[in-house]
Amino acid sequence: MTPFETTTDLLPHQADAVAKVLPSRVAGLFMEMGTGKSRTAIEIAHIRSGKIDRVVWACPVSLKET
């Protein structure tokens, strides 16, 4: 597995969402459009990378560089 880096830091509301979801085995991100659900989900996958074999990611074209 190769490590990856992101180009943006989490915003406070995204960090709160990550902290709330991490203890759960199953969770959903019910955030408004444009609030950074994709970045939040990437962070959760990164933190749990030891427990995840694969992640299939479909994202808007505007997020490819981020």
N, C-alpha and C positions, 0 to 999 in steps of 0.2 A: 504494500500500500504506500503510495507516495503522499507526503504531507502537502497541504495546500495552504495558501494564505488568501485572505480577503483584502480588498482595497478600502473597505469602509469599516469603521467601528460601529458597534451597536449604539443606538440611541437609548436613553433611559427607559422608555416604555418597552423597547425590544428586550433589553436586559431583564426587565421585570417579567416579561412573558417567558423568557428562557428559564428563569429561576422558578417560575410557577409550574412549568411543564416538566422539568427534569425529574422530579420525584415520581412522576406518573409513568406507568407502562404504556398507556394509551391516552392521547390528548388531542385536542383540536385547537387551531389558532383562529378564533372568531374575532378578527380585527377588521377594522374598516379598510376599504380599498385605499391603497397608497400609503399605508402605515408601516410597510416593511415586513409583511408576512414571509416573503421569500428569504430575506436576509436572516430573519429570526429562525426559520426552518433550517437554513444552512448551518447556522451556529449550533443548533441542537444536534444535527447530524454529525457535525465536527466533534462535539463534546462526547457523543456516544459512539464514535467511530470504532472503538474497541469491541462494541457489541453488535455492530452492523457489518454485514458482509458486502452489501451493495446498496447503492442509492441510485434510482432512476430519476433523473431530474428533467422536467420540461419547464422552460422559463420563457418569459417574454424576451424578444430580441434585445430590448433596451437593457436587460440585466446581464447579458453575456460578458461584457467587460468588467462588471462589478463582481 
